[in-house]
Amino acid sequence: MQSELRKKLLDAFTHAEGEFLSGQYLADLIGCSRTAVWKHIEDLRKEGFILEAVRRKGYRIVKTPENIIPDEIRLGLKTEFLGRQIHYEESVDSTQKIAHRLAYDGAPEGTVVLAEEQLSGRGRMDRKWYSPKYSGIWMSVILRPNILPTNAPQLTLLTAVAVVQAIEEITALSPQIKWPNDILINGKKVTGILTELQAEADRVKTIIIGIGMNVNQKTDDFPENIRSIATSLSIEKGEYISRPAVIRAVLSNIEKLYLLYLEKGFYPIKLMWESYAVSIGKEIVARTLSGNISGRALGITDEGVLMIEDESGNVHHVFSADIDLSGKI
């Protein structure tokens, strides 16, 4: 009950957009006493929020903390369902593992898992993902679409578009997508996306989307072996970036595109994805488990499968691969 009152309080400050709200107004709005409102205000202050209190005018939030606690994310979050339930921990092995457990236990669609640090973060093919404390976004999102398991990869591509749009909104940078799940800025990786299923033979029960984003790392923060291929939003922008603002933008864009996807199907998402793709029309190499495919990237099918035309004019459909943009085998 207390957490629901807190959500209503933060929603009120969100919609106030910096204007004062009286204690009586807040009490009536969230259904509690003015004393209870005051206690919630004090709890927010303990979390690092700076609130101004003026006699006869009320309260307003002047400054928010720079961590990614749930209350900080909810302040300013204007989604309908995504991020309304947030599971937060300082340090975890993997947000994906927690999300899987929560999903099995019946967590509602839109539940988000956030951590300040991952000790065993991973990407595709169980590759290690470097996830240091307080510098990036390590997040998993639980969705429950009524789709076939074969269509699940479309959600990876949808999320990639949402992440690119969020980065554009917050930083004015120009990210690109490398099929299927990497977000690049100036040719270096800034974000990875990992999509996993809980499914039966003919239907998806849950899709869990993991997002790892480098936000405020400096070059020296990366292990030496990945410095030439990894970057962060802060490095590219040349300034500190608000992680809560990025998270809110990512969740907002995922929800917007997800609702579009459920209503109109994958085609509108496909067009957006291709507009951001770094490889379309270029010579690439797809390194698959069965061998390398070299040729020109044509785009993706309506199912999200990459199409490559080789030098003989044959079109190959690639379902899973590592993509080398150099075009050299």
N, C-alpha and C positions, 0 to 999 in steps of 0.2 A: 504493500500500500504506500509506504513512504517513497519508494522509487517512482511510483506513478505520480505522486504529488510533485516530486522533483522534476519529472519530465514536463508536467503542465507548467511549472514555474519557468523552466528554461524556454519552453515554447512561447510563453508570454513575453519574455525578454527578447526572444528572437524577432517576434513580430513588432515589438516596440521600436526596434531599430535605433536604439540609443536614447529614446525619450524616457522620462521618469514615469514609473508606475507606483501608485500609492499602495500602502500596505493593505488598506481596506479593499481596493480593487483586486489585488492579488489573492486576498483571503476569499473573496466572493468567487473569483474565477476558478480557483483550484479546490474550493470546498473545505477550508480549514480556518482556524482562528488566526488573528493577526500575530499572536504569540508564536504559533507554529510557523508562520511565514518568516518571522524574525529568526527562528532557529534554523530554517533552511538557508536563509541568507548567511548566517554565521558559518554553516557547514560549507557553503560555497567559498567563503573567504578562507577557510582552513585548507581548501583544495587549491588555493592560489588565485582565485578570482578577486579582482579589485572592484568593489562596489561603492558607489557614492550614495550617501543617504542625506537628503535635504528635508528639513521640517516643512510640512504642508505640501510637499511635492512627491516624496517617496523615494524609490530606489532606481538606480540604473547601473548597468555593468559598464565599467570604464576600461578594464583590461582583463584579458583572459589568460590562464596559464599556458605555457608552451609545451605541455605534455599532451598525451592523447587519451586521457581518461574519458570515460563515457560522457560525463556532463559537459566537457569541453567540446566533444563532437556534436552532441545534441544541440548545443547553442548555435543557432544558425542553420541547422539541418532542416531542409524543407521537403523532404521525401514523404511519401505516403506510408511506406512500410519498410523500406530498406534502411537498416541502422536504428530502427526503433527498439530493437533488443540488441544490446552490446555486451559481449563477454570480454572482459579486459584482464590481462595479467602482465606483470612486469617482465617476467622471463619464462619462456616456454621452450620445449623441444621443437614444436612445430604448431603453428596455428591450424594447419590442416588436420592434424590429429585431434585437436580439441573440437574442431567443427564436425568431424566425423562422429565423434561421441555425442555431441549435442544433437546432431541430426537423428541419430539412432534413438535418442531419448525423446524425440518429438519436438525439437525446437522449431518455432514458427518460421515460415519463409521470410527472408529478409534479415535473419539473425546474422550479426557480424562478430567475428572474433578478432581482437586486436592485441598485439603484444609490443612492448618496447624493445624486446630482444628475442631472437630465435637461436637456440643452441644447436639445432639440427635442421635448419632450413634447407629445403631441397627444391630443385626445379624438375624439368622433364628428365626422364631416364635416371631418376634418383641422383642427379648431380647436386653437389653441395651448393647452397646459396648463402653467401656471406651476409649475415644479418646483425650488425652491431647495435648496441644499445643507444637509444635516444636520437638516432640519426636518420632512420628510414621509416618506411611504412611496411609493416608485416601484418597482413590482413587476410582473412578468409570470409567468404560470403556464402550463405546457404540459400539456394533457390530450389523450388519444387515445380518445374514446368511440366505440363502434360505433353511430353514429346517422346519420340522413339529414341532408344539409346544411340542409334546410328546418327542422330542429329545433334548429339551432345557437343561435338567439336565446334558447332556454330556458336556456342556460348563463349568459347575462348576468343573467337574473332570479334564477337559483340563486345566483350570486355576490353579487348585491345582498342577498339574504337572509342569506348567510353573513357579509357585512361588517357588516350591522346587528346581528346576533347577537354578533359579536366586539366591536363598540363597546359594546354593552350590558354584556357581561361585564367588560370592562376599566375602563369609566368610569362605568357606571350611568346614562349619558345615554339619551335616548329618540329615536333617529334614525327617520326615515321615508324611504320610497322614492318617488321621482318617476319615473314610467315614461319610458324603460325602464332608465336606467342611472345616475341621480343619487341620492346619499344626502344628505338634508337634516337639519340640526338647527336647530330654531327658524326654519325657512324659508330657511336659508342652506346653500349647497352645501359639503359637507365631503369628498365622495368622488365620483369619476367612474370608470366601468368601460367598457372598450373590448374588444370580442370580435372576433377576426379568425380566418379559416379558412385552412387548407391542405386543399383538398378536390378530389375528382373529381366527375363528374356525379352519381353515385349513392351516394357515401359520403364521410364526413369522415375525413381522414387525421389532422389535428391541429387542435385549437382552442387558440388562444393568448389568454388573458384578461389584459388589462392593468388594473392597479388603481393609481389615483393618490389618495392620501389626505393631507389637510392635518392634521398632528398637533400640532406645537409652534410654528407660526407665531403671531406677534402681529399685531394689526390693521394696524399700520404696515408689516408685511412684505409685505402684498399691494399690487399696483399699485392706484393710486387708482381706476381705472375698474371694479374688481371688488370693492372693499371692502364695498359695500352688499349684495352677493349671495354672498360667500364667507366661510367661517369655518374654524376649526380645532378639534380636540378640546380643545386646551389653552385656547383662548378660552372655549369653552362650559363646560368643567369648572372653569376658574379655577386650574389647576395644571399642572405639567409631567407629560407622559404618556410612559411607556416605549414607544418604537417597537418594540423587539424583542418585548415582550409582546403588542402589538397584532398584529404579523406572525404570531406563533405562534398567536394566537387565530383570526385570519383563515384561516390554512392548515388548522387543525384543523376549523373549521366548514365550509370548502369541501369537505374530504375527507369529512366525515360526510354532508353533503347530497348530494355527488356519488355516493357509494356507495348512498344511499337512492334517488337518481334512477335509477341503473343497475338497481336491483332492482325498484322499484315504479313507475317512470315519472315523468312530470312532475306528476301531480295533487297529491301531497302538498306539492311545492314551490309549486305554484300557490296552495294554501290559505294557506301561510305568507306568500308574497309579498303576497297581498291583505290579510292582517292588518296588514302594515306600510305599505301604500300610502297616500300622502297625498291622492290624488285621488279614490278610490272614493266615489261618491255625490255628488261635487261638480260644479259647473259649470266646465268648462274649455274651452280652445281648443287644438286640435291644428293646428299650422302645418306643413302638408305641402308638398311640391314642387308639387303640383297645386292647392293652395288651402287655405283654412282651414276647419276643421270645428269648430263650436261645439255644446256640449251637455253632458249629464251622463255622467260616466265610470261605466260599469256594472261594469267589471272586466276580466279578460283571459280569452281562450279557452284551451283545453287546449294550444294551440301558443304561447301567450304574446303573442297579438295583442290590442291594446287595443280595447275596444268602447265606442263613444260613441253615446248616444241623443240625436238632435236634437229640436227643439221640435215637430216633426211626428210624432215617434214612430219615425222611421227609425233603425235601428242601423247605424252605420258601423264597419267593421273597419280599424283603423289599424296599418300595419306599420312605419312610420317617420315620426317627426315631432318637432318641438319642442313641448313642452307648456307652455302659459301657464295658471297656476293662478288668475289673476285672473278668468278667464271672459269677458274683454272682447276683442273682435276689434279 
